[in-house]
Each structure stands twice: as structure tokens, then as C-alpha cells.
Amino acid sequence: MSRNYKFHNKSGLYFVSFATVYWIDVFTRERYLSILASSIEYCRAKKGMELYAYCFMPSHVHLVFCSCNNDPAGLIRDFKKHTAKKVIESITENPQESRKDWLLWMFEKAGKKNPTVTKKQFWQQHNKPIELWTDKVIQQKIDYIHGNPVESGFVTDPVDWKYSSARNYHDDHTVLKIDSDGYLMGLTKR
């Protein structure tokens, strides 16, 4: 798994991105996106996640977060494991999923190529964690996250993307809550 990306500072603030295997656009249905959202809520409530920015794209996720339990790697590992299981279950049980057979076949194909996977692989293994040290870099990553749906041509304004904290930064907390951005700037002084 070593790709020169590691969680070196266990209490640090991190930007992470992770994608589905083969960059498959799985998150095109509300039921799959809601699994990500409820998993984030659980991690915030029960696993010590502080979330400062996020964006769920059709094939990948971006987060700016830290772990109050000083285990960012374990937090992301558990999040990915749980969401993979739940999304695959949801795909399997969804009678309206027109791509069901193909999706499950692709996850199985990816799992067969990976000796550490027993059946299906949903997420690519790496997370690409980048520790955020300065207010300037934090703001660059948040701007990147919020601009992702615009760059992809899905919306013309970042606040129009439902599953993005760009909405939170405009006082819309209807999808997910994030932690106070005022506190965020103090993280670089830890």
C-alpha cells in the first residue's frame, strides 16, 4: 500500500481523496450517496472525526478532516470498509439498479486482482493523505474540493452540488454538518 502517502502526524489535519475501483461512477443514485453521508455522520458522532470540508463525486470522495482519537488511518480504513460493504449490499438489493450485474462483476474482477481482498473490491486501496500545515494550503484544498463539481461540468456554482461542504460554507447544513471553520484555522497552530 505504500505510495509515499502516509498519515505521519496522528493528530494532524488531512486532505484525502479516494476513488472507486476503475473510477466507476457508482455515486449516481441518492441511496448510495446517503450511505456515504450517514457513514460520515457516524464517524463524527462515534469515531472522533472532525470534518471541515467534503465533496462526494460520482466516482470519488474528498475530505478535509482530523481524528480526535489520533488514528486517521484507522478512521479512513473503517469508513471505506463500512461504506464498501453497505454500497455493495445496496446495489445487490436495488431492483432498479440497471447496472447491477456489471457493477458487481467489476468489483469482483478488481477483488480477484488484489491478493488482500477475499471477494469484491469497491474502493481503490490508497487514500493519498496530505497533511495540511498552513492556512493557505488548507484554503487551497477546500477551494479544490468545492471546485471539483464545477471543473467536472456538473454545476456552474459550487453551492449547487448537493453533496459538498460548499453549501455549509453558505450556511446550508441540510445534507451534512461540518465542524466550525473558525476552529479550523486554529488547527495549523497545534
N, C-alpha and C positions, 0 to 999 in steps of 0.2 A: 504494500500500500504506500510505501514511501515515494513521494513525488516532490520532495523538498518542501512540502506544505505540512506544518505541524502546529499543534496548539502548545507553544513553548511556555507562555505565561498563563498559568491556570486561572488567574483572576482577571485576565485581560479582556478588552473589548475586541470582538472579531467580526469581520465580514466573511461570510461563507456563501458559496454557491454550490449547488449540487443538482445534477440532472438525471432524468430517467435514462435507462439503457437505450442506446441507439438514438438518443434525443427524441424519443417518441412523444408526440403531443397527446398525453393522457389527460391533462387537466383542461378538458374542453367541456366538461359537464359539471354542473353545480354540485352533484353528490360527491364527486371526487375532490373538488376544491374545499368543500365543507369538512372533509376528513382532515385535510391539512390544517384548516382553521381551528377545528376542535382539538387537534393534537398540540398546536401551539398554545391554546388556552390551558390545556392540561399541563404542559411543560412550565408555563408561567405560574400556575397555581400550586403544582406539586413537586416540580423538579428544580426549582430555583433559577429558571430562565428569566433574564431581563431582556426584553425585546425593544429595540429602538427604531428599527426600520425593517420592512419586509416587502417582498413582491413575489406573488405566485404567477409564473408564466405557464404556458401550455406544456412545456417540457422541462422546466427547471424552477428552482426556488432560490431566492436571495434573502439573506438575513444579516442584520447587524445586531449582535447580541452579546451578552456575557453570562457566565454561570456563577451564581451566588454560592454554589457548592464546590467551586473550584474544579469542575470536571467538564469543561466544554466539549471535549472529545466524546465522553460518555453520553452527554446530553444529546449531541447530534446523532451519535450511533443509535441510541434508543429511539429517538424521533424517527429516524429513517427506517429502522426495523419495524416499528409500530405502524407507520403510515404505509409502508410496502405491504404488510400483511392485510391491513384494512382496505386499501385501494384494490388489491387483487381480489379479496373477498367480494367487494362491492361490484367489481367488473363481472365476476363469476355469477353473482346473483341478479345482475341487472338484465331483465328480459328485453329492454330497449337498447342495449348496447350492440350496435350493428357491427362493431369491430371486435367483439368478444373473442372469437376463435383466433383471430390474427394476433391480438394483444397478448393473450395467454401463450400462444406459440412463440412469440418474440421474447417474452420473459423467460420461458423455458429454454429457448435457444441460448440466451445470454447466461442463464444458470449453468448450462452444460459446458460453457467455455471457461467457467470460473471454478477452480477446484475447492474454493472455500464455501460454495453455495450448494445446498442439497437438492433444491428443486428449481424454483424460479428466482430470477434476479430482477428487481424492479429499479433500484437506483444504481447509478454508477458508483464505484467504491470511494472515490476521492471527494473531498469537500472543499478543497482549496482555501483553507483558513488563512486570512491575512489579518494580523494584529494591527489595530488602529491606534496610533500613538498621538496624533495631534488633531486639534480641532479642524484644521484644513483638510486633512486626509479623511476624517470622519465625514465632513460635509461632502467631499468628492464622492465617497462611496454611497452616501444617501442620495445624492443627485443622480448617480449612475443607476441605482436601484429604481428610483422613481421615474427616470427617463427611459427605462427598458421597454415598457409597453409603447411608448411614443416612437422610439427607434425601430421597433418591430412593426410599426404601422397599424397597431390595433386601435389607438386613440390619438387625438391631437393634443390633449391636455392630460398630464399625469393623474390628476384627481378623478378623471373619468374611468380609470381602471379600478374595478371593484376590489380586487384583492391586492391592494398596495397601501402602504402606510402614507403615501402622498395624501390620502384622504384624511388620515389622522392629523397631519400637519396643517390641515384646514378645518380642524375641529369636528371631523366626522369619524366617530368611533363605532359605527354601526356593525362593521364586519369583525374587527379585532381591536382590542385595546393594546396600546404600546406603553412603555414606561416613559416617564417625563423626559422630554428632550432637554429641559433645564438641567437635570441631573446628568444627562449625557455628557455635556461639556465638562463637567467635573471629573469624569472618568479618566480623562487624559492626565489628570493631576494626581492619580492614585500612586 
